[in-house]
Amino acid sequence: SAVESLVKELKRASLDGDTSPILAKISAADPKTYEEVDLAEPLHSLLASGSDSNRAQVAKCIADVAKTPAQRKRFTTTTTIDLLLKFISLANQPDKIPLVTQSCRALGNICYLNDDARSIIGELKGDAVLMKLLDVALEEEQFLKVRCGVISNFILGGEEISKRALELGMMEKLEATTEAAAKRTPLPEELLLNTLPHLSILTENVPDLKFSARLNQSLVRVLGASTNADLGELCLELLHYQAEYDDVKVVLAKDGLCETIYRLLEKYKTLASSSSDARALMKSACDLIVLILTGDDSMNYLYGTPFLANMEAWLEATDVDLVTTGVLALGNFARTDSHCIDMVKRSVMAKLLAILAKNNTTSDDVNLQHALLSTLRNLVIPKVNKMAVIEAGLVEILLPMLEIHTPWVVFKLLGTLRMTVDGQEKLALELLANDKLIRQLVAWSNSTDYAGVTGESLRLMAWLVKHAYAVQRHEAAPVADHTSLACFARTEGAIESMVRMLTSQHLVMQNESLIALSILLIVFGGRNAAETSVDLEGLLVAANVGGRLAELISTRADTMTKEIVENLQALVKLLRKSDVLVKHMAQHNIDELVKSIPILVEYCTL
């Protein structure tokens, strides 16, 4: 066959001494052509003798052949790898660079996804040879690429190999190169594009690898000066890894990283509409800004810098990624009461509401909606902000969003409403009577797809009852108008939801349901159903309140706090006012169960 004759030709050429044409022919062919043929032996013997230029051509041929797993295996021998390492170790001699370059290519291809080859390199102390390559100051493009390739393919071998590379001083070498490169103008982009990938691999392979402050500063500098999207992406990726540590977040903030990114994005925002690379870079940069702001120290530091105004300016941007980032940044700034109050005073909140009003339907961007709701939820937490936000129309803007069914947006929507209603009796009364809202909350509380939505729906209903009728719990003069609560109680499934909430996993939710049910009983218990048009007894029995209470006590008695036990006793006392409910509770042995709660038993034995 043609392949067999080729091997014969190769052996003959080796004897004659003119191997160039046949090597060129092999290099140019599709590597799969020789899949069945063992070229390792003839090529190795050619590599072992002859002039440097011949050897370079043989190494190139090995690199071209070793692109398939089967051929890689054949070249994975101590003799071939040792020879290639010997040539690579000559990298500090300028006249040897063509041979070094092709040997790097050959060894890089051999040890691609090849642990056996990596082990041989380790046994031959070849890792030290490869690390010394990083000291060679040559910046010829092909040399930089193959050096990067062979070192990357070797250290991709995992944690042990990467840690050994660190012991050999790899980090210091990479740091020195990056730091020197960052100070040069124009930036040596090719050098950096072939240096920084090593840092990525080390970060992924070595747990908790922290860079020095100087290296991080150099990366910030490169990010600001670079005009190459790939290089920008590399810097962002590395800084992202480092910014996972809170102590690094604040250092990066003080090094001006966020301002650098702001300027970078102002530069890229026009490109992002047409280029997917620029868009990817933009998203990654936006994520990094938000990550830095999740640290308390970095967030507090940046609040006092012009960066705050930059983020507020992005609320007016035309690019949705920039608007979303501005909103998320402000949401992270809104983690202290003083910042929240300041932002409402300076009308930042009004700007956010205006954006939400234009983005509150099912067809709008869900990431932006999620960001707006997260930020508004934080802004309404301080008591002094609530009235201002309600008067500015927050609730009217939120209610149309009940049409949206994206779980993580719904979760934030309900949380925002719940924070807004806290202590706001008038608003709570209005919302209790909002049939569409309550029906939707009941439906969401029954959906099991997303636990967060189920929980928030139940909590919002309980909070509406609690804040609309807070006075009822303190036996003060009852609110004469019970229309809103009657609307709530008559909504199909509403009472059943409150009863089901008794057996929630979370203590706080169990407590909230005890309070809501007590208020319902104070208002409607002991009156006839005709008078209030609410048959609370019937609804509670149908919802199996006794069974739920029995389950709550028998599964949670040991962990109950004093507050929960008191609220539980108050609810049971209210239930006892009705003969129907007394009978229902007896079927579930509630009195005996209550007596067995450890915390009550302890009170008695004092």
N, C-alpha and C positions, 0 to 999 in steps of 0.2 A: 504493500500500500504506500500511498504518498508519505504517510507519517513515518513508516519504517525507513523508507529511503532517506527521509530527512535526517533521522538519527544516524544512519550510516554516513551521510554527507558530513554531519557535524563531527563524527569521529575522524573521518578522513581529513577534514579541514584542520583538525587539531594537530594531526601529524605533519601536514604540509606547512602549517604555521600561518595561513591566511584565513582567519575565522570571520573577518568583518562582514562579508556578504551574507553568510548563513546566519550569523547572530542578528543582523538587521532584519532578515526575513522572519526569524522566530519572533523578534520583538514586535514586528508589524502585524503579526497574525492575531486572530481572536484567541485569547488564552484557552478557550474550551477545546480548540483544535487538538491540543496535546494532552488533554485530560487523562488519556489512557497510558501516556508514554512517560517513562521515568527519565527526565532530563537532568535530574539532580547530580548524578555521578559525572557525566561528561562535562557539565557546566562547572562543577566544583573543581575538576582537575584543570580546566582552563583558568579558573579564578586563582588557582594556586601558583601559576607561573606566568611569565610574559611581562610586557611593559605595563606601566600604569595606565596608559590609554586603552590598551587591550583589556586590562582587568576592569576598567571603568565600563567598557562596553559589555563585558560578561555580567557585571553587577546589574547593569541596566536590563539585560536580558532576563536575569533571575527575577528582578522586580516585576517585569512584564509577565513572566510565566506564573509567578507566585500570586496570581490574583484569584485563584480558585482554591477551595479548601483542600482538595486532594493534592494539588501541587505544593501547597504550604506545608502539608504533612511531610512530603518527600524532602523538602529543604530543611526540615526541623532536625538538624543533626549538629552535634557538638562541633564537628570539624568545620562545616560551612559557617555556622554562627560565629565561631572563634575567629575565623579569617575575616569576616565582615567587620567584627568589632576591632580587629587589629588595624584595618584600614581607617575605620571611623576615628580611632585614637590619633590619627595623623592630622586632625583638623586644624592644628595650630601652624601647619606648614602651608603657606599660600599655594604652592605649586601642586599640592595634593588635593585641592578642593574638588576638582571634577570626580576623582575617585571616591572621595569622602561623600560627595553628594549622591552618587549612584549607590554606594554601599548603604547609606541611610535609607534610600528608597527601598532597596532590596530587603534590609532587615525590618523596616517598617511594615512592608507587605507580608513578610513571613510571620511576624508576631501579631498581625491583626486577628483578634478573637482567638488567639492561640496560646493557651496557658502553658503547653509543653515548651514552646519556644521561649516564653517569658522565664520559665524555670531555668532553662539552660543559660539564658543571659545572666540570671542571678548567680548561678553556680560559677560562671566564668568571671564573676565580679564585673560584668558588663554594665551594670547599673551605674558604676562610678564613671565608666567611659562615657556613657550617655549624658550624665550630669555635667561632665567637663565640656561637652559641646556647648553648654549654655554660656561658657566663658569666652567663646569665640566671637570677636567683635564684628565679623564680616556681615554686611547687610545686603548681599546679593540675593535677589528675590527667590530664586530656586533653592538656594541653600537654606534660607529661612523656612521655606515651606516644608522641605524634607526633614529638617531638624525638628520642626514642630510635629510632623507626622510620626517619626520614629519614637520620639519621647512620649507622645500622646498614646500611641498604640501599646507602648510598654506599660505606662502607669495606669492605663485603663484596666489593668489586671486586678485591681482591687485594693483593699485597705492595707494589706501587708506590704505590697510593693510600694504604695504611695507613702507609707510611713518610713520605709527604708530610704526612699528618695528624699524625704524631709531630713532624715539623719545625715544624708550626704550633702546637706546645705542647699537643697533645691529652692526652698522658699526665699532664702537670702539672695540667691542669684536672680530669681524672678523679680524680687522687690527692687534690687539695684537697677536692673534693666528698665523696669517700668518707671522708676523714679527719674532716672536720667532721661528717658524718652519723653516723659511728660513735660520736661523743662525746655524741650527743643522746639524751635519754630523754623520752618513748618514742622508739624508733628510727623515723626517717622511711622506712618500708619501701618505699613507692611510689617515692620518689626513688631508692633503692638498686636496686630491681628494674628501673629504667629507666636506670641508670648502669653497673652492673657488666657487662651484656651487651657493651658496647663493649670492655671489657678482654678478654673471651673472644675476640672477633673479632680484636683486635690480636695476641693471643697466638698464634692459629692462623695469622695471615697473615705475621707478622714472626718469622723464625727467631731463636732464642736471646734472646727479649725477657725481660729480668729486671726484676721490680718492685723498688721501693725497700723497705728494711726497714720504713719507716713505713707504706707501703701494705699490706704483708703483715700488720703488726701490726693495722692497721685491719680487715682482712678477718677476722682471728682474733677480734677484738672483736665484729664484726657477727655472726659465726657463733655466738658464745656468747650474744648478746643477742636474736637473732632468734626470732620465734615462727612465722615463715612458712617452710614446707618448701621452696618454690621459691627463696627467698632463701638459705636454708641450702645448697641444692644448688649455687647459683651460686658461693657462697664456697668450697665444697669443691672445685668444679671448677677454680677459679682457683688455689687453694692447691696442688692436685694438680699442675698445670702447673709451679708454682714449685718444688715439692718434688722435681722430677726432678734438680735441682742439689744435689750433696752439701753445698756450703757453705751453701745455704739450709736444708737439712734441720736442721742443728744450730741455726741461728738460730730457726727455727720451734719446735724442741724447747724452746729456752730461753725463747721467748715464751709457753710454756704451751699450745701448740696441742693437744698430745695430751690434757692434762687437760681442756681445753675440749671436745674431742670426746667424752671419757669422760662428762662431765656431760651433754652433749647427748644421747648415746645412752641414758643412764640415763633421760632425759626421754622419749625417743622409743620405748623398747623396748615399752611397753604399747600404743602406737599401731600399731606395725609389724605386729601380727598382723591388724589389720583394714584398714589403708590401704596401698595399693600405693605411694603417694608416699612415705609414711614409710619403707616397706621399702627403696625405691630410695635414699633419703637415708642410711639406715642402712648399706647395703652400701658406698656411696661413702665414707662416713666411716670405716668399717672398713678399706677399702683404703688410705685416706690414713695411718692409724695405722701400718699395716704398711710402707708406702712410707718413712715417716720413719725407721722402725727399720732399714731396710736400709743406712742410712749408718753408718759405724763411729763417728764422733764423736757423732752424735745418740744412737745406741744406748748407748754408754758413759756419756754424760751422764745419760740417762733411767734407767739401772740404779740410779743412786744417789738416785732420787727416789721419792715415794709412788706414782708411776705404775706401778712394777713390781708393787706389791701390788694395784693396781686390775686389772691384767691377770690376776694369779693368781686374783683374786676372780671374774673372768668364767668361769673354768673350772667354776664351780658354777652358771652362769646356765642358765635354761631355754630361752633363745633360741639356736638352733644357730648363727646368724651371730655372736653375741657369743662363744660358746664357741670357734668356729673362729678368730676374731680373737685371742682370748686365747692360744690355742695357737700361732698364727703369730707373735704378738708374742714369746712366750717362746722360740720357735725362733730368732728373730732375736737375742734376748738371749744365746742359747746359741752365740754365735760365738767365745767365748774360753774356754780351758780353765778359768780361774778361775770364770767364771760357771757353766759346766756342773757343776763340782764342787760349787759352792755350791748349785745347784738340786737336785742329788741329795741333798745333806746336809739340805736344808730340806724334803725330801719332795715337792717339786713334781713330780718324776719319778713318784712313786707315784700322784699325782692323775692325771697324763697316762695312765698305764697303766690306771687304773681306767676312764677314759673310753674308751680304746681297746678294753678288754675288752667294753664294752657296744656297741661300734660296729665289730665286726670281721667282719661278714657282707656278703653281696652286696646286701642290701636297705638298708644304712646309707648315710648321706650321704657321697658321695665327696670333697667338698671338705674335710669334717672329717677323713676318713681320711688324705687327702693331707697335711693340716696336721700331724696327730699323728705320722705317719711321718717327715716332714721334721724335726720337733722332736726326736723320739726318736733319729733318726740322728745329730743333732748332739750330743745328750747322751751317747751311748755312745762318742764319739771318745776322750776322755781315758782312758788305761789304768786309772786308779784307779776309774773309774765302771763298767767292764765287768762285774766280778763282781757288784756291787750290783744292776745292772740285770738280769743273768741270774738271780740269786737271787730277784729280785722277780717273775720269771715272764714276762719279755718274750717269750721264744721261744715259749712255750706260747700266748701271746695272738696272736703273729704267724702261726703255722702255719695256723690256720683261714682266714687271708686268701688262701691259695693258690687258693681258689675264685673269687676276684675276678679279673676280666679287663680292668678299665679300665686302659689302658696307663700313664697317668701315676701311678696308685696303685701298680700293680705295680712300676714303676720305683723308686719310693721304698721299697716293701716290700723289694725285693732289696738296695737300697743299705743299708737299716737292718740287714738280716741280715748283710751283708758286713762292716759296721763292727763288729758285735757279735762276730763270729767271730775277729776279728783277735787273734792270740796266745792264743786259747782252745782248747787242744788237745782237751780233753774234749768240749766242745760241737761242735767240728768233726767229731770221730769219730762222735758221735751223729747229726749231720745227714747225714753221708755215707751212713750206713746207713738213712736215712729214704727208703724206696723212692718214696713218693708225691712227696716234695720233688724228688728227683733226676729222676724221670720228667717232672715239670712243668717243671723247669729246661731239660731237653733239648728239650721241646716249644717253650718260649718262645725258646730259642736258635735254633730253626729258623724262627720266625715273622719275616717280614720287614716287617710293617706298621709297626713302631715301633722304630727303630734302638736307642733307649735301652734298651728291654727286652731285645733280643737281646744287647747288650753286657753289661748287668748280669747276665744269666743265666750267660753264659760266665765272667764274672769271679768270680761267687759260687762256681761249681764249682771253678775254679782255686784260689781262696782256701781252700775247704774242704780240698782235697788238700794244699795247702801248709801250712796251720796244723795239720792233723791229724798230719802226718808231717814237721814242720819239721826234726826231728833227722836224718832220713834223708839230707838233703842234705849234712850235715857228716860223713858216714861214721862217725857215732857208733854205739853199740850199737843195732841196729835194733829198732823196736817189734815185739815178738813177735807181737802180735795184728793180723793184717791183714784181719780179717773185714769191717770197715767199707769199706776200700778195695776189697776184692773185690766187695762189694755194688755199689759205685759202678761199677767196671769192667764188671761183668756187665750193668748196666742198658743196654738197647738205645739206642744213639746217644750214650752218654756219652763214650766214647773218641773217636768220630768228631767230637764237638763240640770236644774239646780240640785235636784235630789241625786242625780248621777254624779254630780261634782263632789258629793260627800266622800266618795271612794277614790278620789284622784290620788295620784302617786305623791303629789307635793303637799306638804303640811300647810303651806300658805293658802292653797286652794281649798283644802278641807275646811280651814277656818273661815274663808270667805263664804263658802256655801252655808255653813252653820249660821253666820250672821244674816245672810240674805233670806234664808228660810225663817229665821226668827222674826225678821221684819214683816214678812208676808203673813205670818201667824198673828202678829200683834195687830196688823191692819184688818185682816179678814177672818181671823179665827173667832169662834164664839158668836159670830153674827150669822143670820140665816143667809143662805145663798141668794135668795130672792132679792134681799136688800142690796147686796153688793154685786149681784150678777156673777159672782165667782164662787164656784163650789170647791173651795180649797181642800176640804176634807177628802172629797171624792178624788181630786187630782193627786193628792199626796198618797192615798191608798193605791191608786192606779199606778203611781210611779214606784210603789213598794218602798216607801220611806223607812219602814221598820227593817226590812231586809238589808237596805243600804247601811242603816245605822249599826245593825248587828255586825255587818262585814267590817265597817270602819273600826268598831271597838275590838272585835276579835283579832284583826290583823295589825292594828296600830296602837293598842292599849299601852304597850311598853314604852313607846316613844312619844306619847302625848305630853305636850307642855301644859303648864298650869292654865294658860289662856284658853287653849283648845278645850280642856276639860270643863272650864267654867262656861264657855259658849255652848258646849254639848249639853251640860246640865240645864242651861237656860232654855235651849230648844226643847228638850224632853219635857220640861215643866210646862211649856206652852202647848205642846202636843197633848198633854194630859188633860187639858181643859175640854177636850171633846171626847164624848163617849165612844164614838166610832173609832177615833184614833187610839184611845186607851186599849180597846179590844184588839186593834191591829198590832199595837206594840207588844201586847201580851203574847200574841202568837209567835213573836220573834224574841221573847224572853229579854226584852230591853232592860227592865229594872235590875234583873240579876247581873246582866253583863256590865251595866254601869257600876254596880257595887264592886266588881272585880278589877276595875282600873287601878293599877299599882299606885299611882300618885294619890288617889283618894284613900286607898287602904293605909298608906303612910300617914296621911293627915289623921286618920282615926287612931292610929296606934301611938300617937304622941302622948 
